[in-house]
Amino acid sequence: AFRVSAPSYAEDRLKEQALIKEWRPYYSGSDPAVFKHALDKDWPKIKKLIRKGIPTRYRRDIWQGLLRTEELVRAERRRAMPQGPLPPYEQMNPLRSNVPAPPTMTRYEGLVRDKNIKFDPVIIRDVTRTYPTCAIFRDHSHSKQLALYQVLRAYSVFNPSVGYTQGMGFIAGALLMYMSPLE
């Protein structure tokens, strides 16, 4: 007979603690600057650690360090764009209906509000299929599902040569479990 076994909670916890111990010289969880310095100084070791796994509690900060999002977000917040109408999915979403638009927008927000709706029907369909058993993505009125739509829409407008392809939602969704849409 075929038997599948999963690691126990205790085994998962021991593995997580071992990972934290290995990551500690490069990231302690309290100072992202330490990780940034380690990234520049000891990339081969960081690369090996990434392949072993990133401790759950460090993922957000480490992914942000790898993607250099802190600098990008800071630059985006300084940039302002004119207002535009909400795309169709946001107009339907009850979470967005009573929220006033900000007086200025980041480039990301501008991409989300862009009038190009070429990929909207496909993105809207696929958002509901992304992580269907995960509570934060299952309910269409949940803010993470809306954030997933916005990130996918913004990317499809930002990179029109790629646009949107099926499966992008799983990558964006994994990042959204740990980061905000702007990050």
PyMOL CGO cylinders between C-alpha atoms (Angstrom):
from pymol import cmd
from pymol.cgo import CYLINDER

trace = [
    CYLINDER, 0.00, 0.00, 0.00, 1.05, 3.55, -0.67, 0.3, 1, 1, 1, 1, 1, 1,
    CYLINDER, 1.05, 3.55, -0.67, 1.51, 5.65, 2.45, 0.3, 1, 1, 1, 1, 1, 1,
    CYLINDER, 1.51, 5.65, 2.45, 2.13, 9.36, 2.71, 0.3, 1, 1, 1, 1, 1, 1,
    CYLINDER, 2.13, 9.36, 2.71, 3.51, 10.88, 5.85, 0.3, 1, 1, 1, 1, 1, 1,
    CYLINDER, 3.51, 10.88, 5.85, 4.01, 14.49, 6.77, 0.3, 1, 1, 1, 1, 1, 1,
    CYLINDER, 4.01, 14.49, 6.77, 6.46, 15.85, 9.30, 0.3, 1, 1, 1, 1, 1, 1,
    CYLINDER, 6.46, 15.85, 9.30, 5.01, 16.47, 12.72, 0.3, 1, 1, 1, 1, 1, 1,
    CYLINDER, 5.01, 16.47, 12.72, 4.67, 19.89, 14.26, 0.3, 1, 1, 1, 1, 1, 1,
    CYLINDER, 4.67, 19.89, 14.26, 7.62, 19.11, 16.54, 0.3, 1, 1, 1, 1, 1, 1,
    CYLINDER, 7.62, 19.11, 16.54, 9.80, 18.15, 13.54, 0.3, 1, 1, 1, 1, 1, 1,
    CYLINDER, 9.80, 18.15, 13.54, 8.80, 21.32, 11.69, 0.3, 1, 1, 1, 1, 1, 1,
    CYLINDER, 8.80, 21.32, 11.69, 9.61, 23.41, 14.74, 0.3, 1, 1, 1, 1, 1, 1,
    CYLINDER, 9.61, 23.41, 14.74, 13.03, 21.80, 15.17, 0.3, 1, 1, 1, 1, 1, 1,
    CYLINDER, 13.03, 21.80, 15.17, 13.82, 22.41, 11.49, 0.3, 1, 1, 1, 1, 1, 1,
    CYLINDER, 13.82, 22.41, 11.49, 12.71, 26.04, 11.83, 0.3, 1, 1, 1, 1, 1, 1,
    CYLINDER, 12.71, 26.04, 11.83, 14.89, 26.54, 14.92, 0.3, 1, 1, 1, 1, 1, 1,
    CYLINDER, 14.89, 26.54, 14.92, 17.89, 25.05, 13.10, 0.3, 1, 1, 1, 1, 1, 1,
    CYLINDER, 17.89, 25.05, 13.10, 17.32, 27.40, 10.17, 0.3, 1, 1, 1, 1, 1, 1,
    CYLINDER, 17.32, 27.40, 10.17, 17.09, 30.40, 12.52, 0.3, 1, 1, 1, 1, 1, 1,
    CYLINDER, 17.09, 30.40, 12.52, 20.38, 29.40, 14.12, 0.3, 1, 1, 1, 1, 1, 1,
    CYLINDER, 20.38, 29.40, 14.12, 22.09, 29.18, 10.70, 0.3, 1, 1, 1, 1, 1, 1,
    CYLINDER, 22.09, 29.18, 10.70, 20.64, 32.54, 9.59, 0.3, 1, 1, 1, 1, 1, 1,
    CYLINDER, 20.64, 32.54, 9.59, 21.49, 34.38, 12.82, 0.3, 1, 1, 1, 1, 1, 1,
    CYLINDER, 21.49, 34.38, 12.82, 24.97, 35.58, 11.73, 0.3, 1, 1, 1, 1, 1, 1,
    CYLINDER, 24.97, 35.58, 11.73, 23.40, 37.14, 8.63, 0.3, 1, 1, 1, 1, 1, 1,
    CYLINDER, 23.40, 37.14, 8.63, 20.03, 38.28, 9.94, 0.3, 1, 1, 1, 1, 1, 1,
    CYLINDER, 20.03, 38.28, 9.94, 18.88, 38.47, 13.53, 0.3, 1, 1, 1, 1, 1, 1,
    CYLINDER, 18.88, 38.47, 13.53, 15.35, 39.65, 12.81, 0.3, 1, 1, 1, 1, 1, 1,
    CYLINDER, 15.35, 39.65, 12.81, 15.90, 43.06, 14.33, 0.3, 1, 1, 1, 1, 1, 1,
    CYLINDER, 15.90, 43.06, 14.33, 18.17, 44.96, 11.95, 0.3, 1, 1, 1, 1, 1, 1,
    CYLINDER, 18.17, 44.96, 11.95, 17.62, 44.71, 8.18, 0.3, 1, 1, 1, 1, 1, 1,
    CYLINDER, 17.62, 44.71, 8.18, 20.84, 46.67, 7.64, 0.3, 1, 1, 1, 1, 1, 1,
    CYLINDER, 20.84, 46.67, 7.64, 22.78, 43.65, 8.96, 0.3, 1, 1, 1, 1, 1, 1,
    CYLINDER, 22.78, 43.65, 8.96, 21.24, 41.48, 6.24, 0.3, 1, 1, 1, 1, 1, 1,
    CYLINDER, 21.24, 41.48, 6.24, 21.85, 44.10, 3.57, 0.3, 1, 1, 1, 1, 1, 1,
    CYLINDER, 21.85, 44.10, 3.57, 25.53, 44.22, 4.57, 0.3, 1, 1, 1, 1, 1, 1,
    CYLINDER, 25.53, 44.22, 4.57, 25.72, 40.40, 4.58, 0.3, 1, 1, 1, 1, 1, 1,
    CYLINDER, 25.72, 40.40, 4.58, 24.13, 40.29, 1.13, 0.3, 1, 1, 1, 1, 1, 1,
    CYLINDER, 24.13, 40.29, 1.13, 26.84, 42.50, -0.29, 0.3, 1, 1, 1, 1, 1, 1,
    CYLINDER, 26.84, 42.50, -0.29, 29.67, 40.83, 1.64, 0.3, 1, 1, 1, 1, 1, 1,
    CYLINDER, 29.67, 40.83, 1.64, 28.85, 37.10, 1.67, 0.3, 1, 1, 1, 1, 1, 1,
    CYLINDER, 28.85, 37.10, 1.67, 26.49, 36.33, -1.24, 0.3, 1, 1, 1, 1, 1, 1,
    CYLINDER, 26.49, 36.33, -1.24, 27.68, 32.69, -1.80, 0.3, 1, 1, 1, 1, 1, 1,
    CYLINDER, 27.68, 32.69, -1.80, 26.84, 31.75, 1.81, 0.3, 1, 1, 1, 1, 1, 1,
    CYLINDER, 26.84, 31.75, 1.81, 23.49, 33.60, 1.66, 0.3, 1, 1, 1, 1, 1, 1,
    CYLINDER, 23.49, 33.60, 1.66, 22.67, 31.74, -1.57, 0.3, 1, 1, 1, 1, 1, 1,
    CYLINDER, 22.67, 31.74, -1.57, 23.31, 28.38, 0.14, 0.3, 1, 1, 1, 1, 1, 1,
    CYLINDER, 23.31, 28.38, 0.14, 21.14, 29.39, 3.08, 0.3, 1, 1, 1, 1, 1, 1,
    CYLINDER, 21.14, 29.39, 3.08, 18.31, 30.43, 0.77, 0.3, 1, 1, 1, 1, 1, 1,
    CYLINDER, 18.31, 30.43, 0.77, 18.41, 27.02, -0.89, 0.3, 1, 1, 1, 1, 1, 1,
    CYLINDER, 18.41, 27.02, -0.89, 18.15, 25.37, 2.54, 0.3, 1, 1, 1, 1, 1, 1,
    CYLINDER, 18.15, 25.37, 2.54, 15.18, 27.55, 3.42, 0.3, 1, 1, 1, 1, 1, 1,
    CYLINDER, 15.18, 27.55, 3.42, 14.32, 30.90, 4.94, 0.3, 1, 1, 1, 1, 1, 1,
    CYLINDER, 14.32, 30.90, 4.94, 12.83, 30.82, 8.45, 0.3, 1, 1, 1, 1, 1, 1,
    CYLINDER, 12.83, 30.82, 8.45, 9.15, 31.77, 8.33, 0.3, 1, 1, 1, 1, 1, 1,
    CYLINDER, 9.15, 31.77, 8.33, 9.57, 34.68, 10.72, 0.3, 1, 1, 1, 1, 1, 1,
    CYLINDER, 9.57, 34.68, 10.72, 12.38, 36.16, 8.58, 0.3, 1, 1, 1, 1, 1, 1,
    CYLINDER, 12.38, 36.16, 8.58, 10.83, 35.67, 5.12, 0.3, 1, 1, 1, 1, 1, 1,
    CYLINDER, 10.83, 35.67, 5.12, 9.29, 39.10, 4.72, 0.3, 1, 1, 1, 1, 1, 1,
    CYLINDER, 9.29, 39.10, 4.72, 12.46, 40.97, 5.64, 0.3, 1, 1, 1, 1, 1, 1,
    CYLINDER, 12.46, 40.97, 5.64, 14.79, 38.65, 3.73, 0.3, 1, 1, 1, 1, 1, 1,
    CYLINDER, 14.79, 38.65, 3.73, 12.66, 38.68, 0.59, 0.3, 1, 1, 1, 1, 1, 1,
    CYLINDER, 12.66, 38.68, 0.59, 12.51, 42.47, 0.82, 0.3, 1, 1, 1, 1, 1, 1,
    CYLINDER, 12.51, 42.47, 0.82, 16.28, 42.60, 1.24, 0.3, 1, 1, 1, 1, 1, 1,
    CYLINDER, 16.28, 42.60, 1.24, 16.81, 40.34, -1.77, 0.3, 1, 1, 1, 1, 1, 1,
    CYLINDER, 16.81, 40.34, -1.77, 14.42, 42.37, -3.90, 0.3, 1, 1, 1, 1, 1, 1,
    CYLINDER, 14.42, 42.37, -3.90, 15.71, 45.70, -2.52, 0.3, 1, 1, 1, 1, 1, 1,
    CYLINDER, 15.71, 45.70, -2.52, 12.10, 46.79, -2.02, 0.3, 1, 1, 1, 1, 1, 1,
    CYLINDER, 12.10, 46.79, -2.02, 12.88, 49.28, 0.73, 0.3, 1, 1, 1, 1, 1, 1,
    CYLINDER, 12.88, 49.28, 0.73, 14.69, 51.61, -1.68, 0.3, 1, 1, 1, 1, 1, 1,
    CYLINDER, 14.69, 51.61, -1.68, 12.07, 51.08, -4.38, 0.3, 1, 1, 1, 1, 1, 1,
    CYLINDER, 12.07, 51.08, -4.38, 9.13, 51.76, -2.04, 0.3, 1, 1, 1, 1, 1, 1,
    CYLINDER, 9.13, 51.76, -2.04, 10.82, 54.89, -0.69, 0.3, 1, 1, 1, 1, 1, 1,
    CYLINDER, 10.82, 54.89, -0.69, 11.33, 56.17, -4.23, 0.3, 1, 1, 1, 1, 1, 1,
    CYLINDER, 11.33, 56.17, -4.23, 7.76, 55.30, -5.21, 0.3, 1, 1, 1, 1, 1, 1,
    CYLINDER, 7.76, 55.30, -5.21, 6.30, 57.16, -2.25, 0.3, 1, 1, 1, 1, 1, 1,
    CYLINDER, 6.30, 57.16, -2.25, 8.11, 60.31, -3.37, 0.3, 1, 1, 1, 1, 1, 1,
    CYLINDER, 8.11, 60.31, -3.37, 6.73, 60.05, -6.87, 0.3, 1, 1, 1, 1, 1, 1,
    CYLINDER, 6.73, 60.05, -6.87, 3.20, 61.34, -7.51, 0.3, 1, 1, 1, 1, 1, 1,
    CYLINDER, 3.20, 61.34, -7.51, 0.87, 60.67, -10.42, 0.3, 1, 1, 1, 1, 1, 1,
    CYLINDER, 0.87, 60.67, -10.42, -2.51, 62.18, -11.35, 0.3, 1, 1, 1, 1, 1, 1,
    CYLINDER, -2.51, 62.18, -11.35, -5.67, 60.40, -10.22, 0.3, 1, 1, 1, 1, 1, 1,
    CYLINDER, -5.67, 60.40, -10.22, -7.57, 58.02, -12.44, 0.3, 1, 1, 1, 1, 1, 1,
    CYLINDER, -7.57, 58.02, -12.44, -10.75, 55.96, -12.24, 0.3, 1, 1, 1, 1, 1, 1,
    CYLINDER, -10.75, 55.96, -12.24, -10.84, 52.63, -10.46, 0.3, 1, 1, 1, 1, 1, 1,
    CYLINDER, -10.84, 52.63, -10.46, -10.62, 49.53, -12.68, 0.3, 1, 1, 1, 1, 1, 1,
    CYLINDER, -10.62, 49.53, -12.68, -13.76, 47.33, -12.93, 0.3, 1, 1, 1, 1, 1, 1,
    CYLINDER, -13.76, 47.33, -12.93, -12.89, 44.78, -10.22, 0.3, 1, 1, 1, 1, 1, 1,
    CYLINDER, -12.89, 44.78, -10.22, -12.30, 47.47, -7.60, 0.3, 1, 1, 1, 1, 1, 1,
    CYLINDER, -12.30, 47.47, -7.60, -15.59, 49.17, -8.48, 0.3, 1, 1, 1, 1, 1, 1,
    CYLINDER, -15.59, 49.17, -8.48, -17.37, 45.89, -7.70, 0.3, 1, 1, 1, 1, 1, 1,
    CYLINDER, -17.37, 45.89, -7.70, -15.45, 45.23, -4.49, 0.3, 1, 1, 1, 1, 1, 1,
    CYLINDER, -15.45, 45.23, -4.49, -17.27, 46.29, -1.31, 0.3, 1, 1, 1, 1, 1, 1,
    CYLINDER, -17.27, 46.29, -1.31, -13.97, 46.87, 0.51, 0.3, 1, 1, 1, 1, 1, 1,
    CYLINDER, -13.97, 46.87, 0.51, -13.05, 49.68, -1.90, 0.3, 1, 1, 1, 1, 1, 1,
    CYLINDER, -13.05, 49.68, -1.90, -16.41, 51.34, -2.46, 0.3, 1, 1, 1, 1, 1, 1,
    CYLINDER, -16.41, 51.34, -2.46, -16.27, 53.83, 0.45, 0.3, 1, 1, 1, 1, 1, 1,
    CYLINDER, -16.27, 53.83, 0.45, -12.54, 54.45, 0.51, 0.3, 1, 1, 1, 1, 1, 1,
    CYLINDER, -12.54, 54.45, 0.51, -11.57, 57.85, -0.93, 0.3, 1, 1, 1, 1, 1, 1,
    CYLINDER, -11.57, 57.85, -0.93, -8.67, 57.86, -3.37, 0.3, 1, 1, 1, 1, 1, 1,
    CYLINDER, -8.67, 57.86, -3.37, -5.47, 59.48, -2.13, 0.3, 1, 1, 1, 1, 1, 1,
    CYLINDER, -5.47, 59.48, -2.13, -4.60, 62.95, -3.51, 0.3, 1, 1, 1, 1, 1, 1,
    CYLINDER, -4.60, 62.95, -3.51, -1.40, 61.59, -5.10, 0.3, 1, 1, 1, 1, 1, 1,
    CYLINDER, -1.40, 61.59, -5.10, -0.47, 58.12, -6.22, 0.3, 1, 1, 1, 1, 1, 1,
    CYLINDER, -0.47, 58.12, -6.22, 2.63, 56.01, -6.50, 0.3, 1, 1, 1, 1, 1, 1,
    CYLINDER, 2.63, 56.01, -6.50, 3.52, 54.56, -9.87, 0.3, 1, 1, 1, 1, 1, 1,
    CYLINDER, 3.52, 54.56, -9.87, 2.12, 51.22, -8.63, 0.3, 1, 1, 1, 1, 1, 1,
    CYLINDER, 2.12, 51.22, -8.63, -1.25, 52.82, -7.85, 0.3, 1, 1, 1, 1, 1, 1,
    CYLINDER, -1.25, 52.82, -7.85, -1.20, 54.48, -11.25, 0.3, 1, 1, 1, 1, 1, 1,
    CYLINDER, -1.20, 54.48, -11.25, -0.60, 51.11, -12.92, 0.3, 1, 1, 1, 1, 1, 1,
    CYLINDER, -0.60, 51.11, -12.92, -3.50, 49.59, -10.97, 0.3, 1, 1, 1, 1, 1, 1,
    CYLINDER, -3.50, 49.59, -10.97, -5.80, 52.39, -12.15, 0.3, 1, 1, 1, 1, 1, 1,
    CYLINDER, -5.80, 52.39, -12.15, -4.57, 52.33, -15.77, 0.3, 1, 1, 1, 1, 1, 1,
    CYLINDER, -4.57, 52.33, -15.77, -7.33, 52.27, -18.36, 0.3, 1, 1, 1, 1, 1, 1,
    CYLINDER, -7.33, 52.27, -18.36, -5.81, 49.28, -20.19, 0.3, 1, 1, 1, 1, 1, 1,
    CYLINDER, -5.81, 49.28, -20.19, -8.15, 46.41, -19.29, 0.3, 1, 1, 1, 1, 1, 1,
    CYLINDER, -8.15, 46.41, -19.29, -6.85, 43.88, -21.83, 0.3, 1, 1, 1, 1, 1, 1,
    CYLINDER, -6.85, 43.88, -21.83, -6.01, 41.22, -19.21, 0.3, 1, 1, 1, 1, 1, 1,
    CYLINDER, -6.01, 41.22, -19.21, -8.69, 42.05, -16.59, 0.3, 1, 1, 1, 1, 1, 1,
    CYLINDER, -8.69, 42.05, -16.59, -11.14, 39.25, -17.49, 0.3, 1, 1, 1, 1, 1, 1,
    CYLINDER, -11.14, 39.25, -17.49, -8.41, 36.59, -17.32, 0.3, 1, 1, 1, 1, 1, 1,
    CYLINDER, -8.41, 36.59, -17.32, -6.88, 38.01, -14.12, 0.3, 1, 1, 1, 1, 1, 1,
    CYLINDER, -6.88, 38.01, -14.12, -10.29, 38.23, -12.42, 0.3, 1, 1, 1, 1, 1, 1,
    CYLINDER, -10.29, 38.23, -12.42, -11.02, 34.61, -13.35, 0.3, 1, 1, 1, 1, 1, 1,
    CYLINDER, -11.02, 34.61, -13.35, -7.62, 33.36, -12.19, 0.3, 1, 1, 1, 1, 1, 1,
    CYLINDER, -7.62, 33.36, -12.19, -7.55, 35.31, -8.91, 0.3, 1, 1, 1, 1, 1, 1,
    CYLINDER, -7.55, 35.31, -8.91, -10.39, 33.14, -7.61, 0.3, 1, 1, 1, 1, 1, 1,
    CYLINDER, -10.39, 33.14, -7.61, -8.45, 30.01, -8.61, 0.3, 1, 1, 1, 1, 1, 1,
    CYLINDER, -8.45, 30.01, -8.61, -5.23, 31.02, -6.87, 0.3, 1, 1, 1, 1, 1, 1,
    CYLINDER, -5.23, 31.02, -6.87, -4.65, 29.23, -3.56, 0.3, 1, 1, 1, 1, 1, 1,
    CYLINDER, -4.65, 29.23, -3.56, -8.31, 28.11, -3.34, 0.3, 1, 1, 1, 1, 1, 1,
    CYLINDER, -8.31, 28.11, -3.34, -7.78, 26.36, 0.01, 0.3, 1, 1, 1, 1, 1, 1,
    CYLINDER, -7.78, 26.36, 0.01, -5.91, 29.27, 1.62, 0.3, 1, 1, 1, 1, 1, 1,
    CYLINDER, -5.91, 29.27, 1.62, -8.29, 31.30, 3.78, 0.3, 1, 1, 1, 1, 1, 1,
    CYLINDER, -8.29, 31.30, 3.78, -6.86, 34.70, 2.83, 0.3, 1, 1, 1, 1, 1, 1,
    CYLINDER, -6.86, 34.70, 2.83, -7.36, 34.06, -0.90, 0.3, 1, 1, 1, 1, 1, 1,
    CYLINDER, -7.36, 34.06, -0.90, -10.55, 31.98, -0.80, 0.3, 1, 1, 1, 1, 1, 1,
    CYLINDER, -10.55, 31.98, -0.80, -13.09, 34.75, -0.14, 0.3, 1, 1, 1, 1, 1, 1,
    CYLINDER, -13.09, 34.75, -0.14, -13.50, 37.27, -2.98, 0.3, 1, 1, 1, 1, 1, 1,
    CYLINDER, -13.50, 37.27, -2.98, -14.28, 40.05, -0.51, 0.3, 1, 1, 1, 1, 1, 1,
    CYLINDER, -14.28, 40.05, -0.51, -10.99, 39.53, 1.36, 0.3, 1, 1, 1, 1, 1, 1,
    CYLINDER, -10.99, 39.53, 1.36, -8.39, 42.27, 0.97, 0.3, 1, 1, 1, 1, 1, 1,
    CYLINDER, -8.39, 42.27, 0.97, -5.64, 39.80, -0.04, 0.3, 1, 1, 1, 1, 1, 1,
    CYLINDER, -5.64, 39.80, -0.04, -7.64, 38.65, -3.05, 0.3, 1, 1, 1, 1, 1, 1,
    CYLINDER, -7.64, 38.65, -3.05, -8.11, 42.27, -4.07, 0.3, 1, 1, 1, 1, 1, 1,
    CYLINDER, -8.11, 42.27, -4.07, -4.39, 42.90, -3.50, 0.3, 1, 1, 1, 1, 1, 1,
    CYLINDER, -4.39, 42.90, -3.50, -3.56, 39.90, -5.69, 0.3, 1, 1, 1, 1, 1, 1,
    CYLINDER, -3.56, 39.90, -5.69, -5.75, 41.28, -8.48, 0.3, 1, 1, 1, 1, 1, 1,
    CYLINDER, -5.75, 41.28, -8.48, -4.09, 44.69, -8.15, 0.3, 1, 1, 1, 1, 1, 1,
    CYLINDER, -4.09, 44.69, -8.15, -0.54, 43.33, -8.26, 0.3, 1, 1, 1, 1, 1, 1,
    CYLINDER, -0.54, 43.33, -8.26, -1.28, 41.15, -11.29, 0.3, 1, 1, 1, 1, 1, 1,
    CYLINDER, -1.28, 41.15, -11.29, -3.05, 44.00, -13.05, 0.3, 1, 1, 1, 1, 1, 1,
    CYLINDER, -3.05, 44.00, -13.05, -0.24, 46.45, -12.31, 0.3, 1, 1, 1, 1, 1, 1,
    CYLINDER, -0.24, 46.45, -12.31, 2.37, 44.02, -13.62, 0.3, 1, 1, 1, 1, 1, 1,
    CYLINDER, 2.37, 44.02, -13.62, 0.39, 43.34, -16.80, 0.3, 1, 1, 1, 1, 1, 1,
    CYLINDER, 0.39, 43.34, -16.80, 0.29, 47.09, -17.51, 0.3, 1, 1, 1, 1, 1, 1,
    CYLINDER, 0.29, 47.09, -17.51, 3.91, 47.65, -16.40, 0.3, 1, 1, 1, 1, 1, 1,
    CYLINDER, 3.91, 47.65, -16.40, 5.29, 44.90, -18.66, 0.3, 1, 1, 1, 1, 1, 1,
    CYLINDER, 5.29, 44.90, -18.66, 2.98, 44.71, -21.69, 0.3, 1, 1, 1, 1, 1, 1,
    CYLINDER, 2.98, 44.71, -21.69, 5.32, 42.38, -23.60, 0.3, 1, 1, 1, 1, 1, 1,
    CYLINDER, 5.32, 42.38, -23.60, 4.63, 39.72, -20.95, 0.3, 1, 1, 1, 1, 1, 1,
    CYLINDER, 4.63, 39.72, -20.95, 1.24, 40.99, -19.84, 0.3, 1, 1, 1, 1, 1, 1,
    CYLINDER, 1.24, 40.99, -19.84, -0.40, 38.34, -17.74, 0.3, 1, 1, 1, 1, 1, 1,
    CYLINDER, -0.40, 38.34, -17.74, 0.13, 34.59, -17.92, 0.3, 1, 1, 1, 1, 1, 1,
    CYLINDER, 0.13, 34.59, -17.92, -1.58, 31.84, -16.00, 0.3, 1, 1, 1, 1, 1, 1,
    CYLINDER, -1.58, 31.84, -16.00, 0.36, 30.88, -12.90, 0.3, 1, 1, 1, 1, 1, 1,
    CYLINDER, 0.36, 30.88, -12.90, 1.67, 34.36, -12.07, 0.3, 1, 1, 1, 1, 1, 1,
    CYLINDER, 1.67, 34.36, -12.07, -0.92, 34.53, -9.30, 0.3, 1, 1, 1, 1, 1, 1,
    CYLINDER, -0.92, 34.53, -9.30, 0.79, 31.80, -7.31, 0.3, 1, 1, 1, 1, 1, 1,
    CYLINDER, 0.79, 31.80, -7.31, 4.10, 33.68, -7.28, 0.3, 1, 1, 1, 1, 1, 1,
    CYLINDER, 4.10, 33.68, -7.28, 2.46, 37.01, -6.45, 0.3, 1, 1, 1, 1, 1, 1,
    CYLINDER, 2.46, 37.01, -6.45, 0.23, 35.31, -3.87, 0.3, 1, 1, 1, 1, 1, 1,
    CYLINDER, 0.23, 35.31, -3.87, 3.20, 33.78, -2.07, 0.3, 1, 1, 1, 1, 1, 1,
    CYLINDER, 3.20, 33.78, -2.07, 4.82, 37.20, -1.84, 0.3, 1, 1, 1, 1, 1, 1,
    CYLINDER, 4.82, 37.20, -1.84, 1.56, 38.80, -0.68, 0.3, 1, 1, 1, 1, 1, 1,
    CYLINDER, 1.56, 38.80, -0.68, 1.42, 36.37, 2.24, 0.3, 1, 1, 1, 1, 1, 1,
    CYLINDER, 1.42, 36.37, 2.24, 4.40, 38.24, 3.64, 0.3, 1, 1, 1, 1, 1, 1,
    CYLINDER, 4.40, 38.24, 3.64, 4.40, 41.68, 1.99, 0.3, 1, 1, 1, 1, 1, 1,
    CYLINDER, 4.40, 41.68, 1.99, 2.10, 44.52, 1.07, 0.3, 1, 1, 1, 1, 1, 1,
    CYLINDER, 2.10, 44.52, 1.07, 1.12, 45.03, -2.60, 0.3, 1, 1, 1, 1, 1, 1,
    CYLINDER, 1.12, 45.03, -2.60, 3.37, 48.09, -2.93, 0.3, 1, 1, 1, 1, 1, 1,
    CYLINDER, 3.37, 48.09, -2.93, 6.35, 46.13, -1.62, 0.3, 1, 1, 1, 1, 1, 1,
]
cmd.load_cgo(trace, "trace")
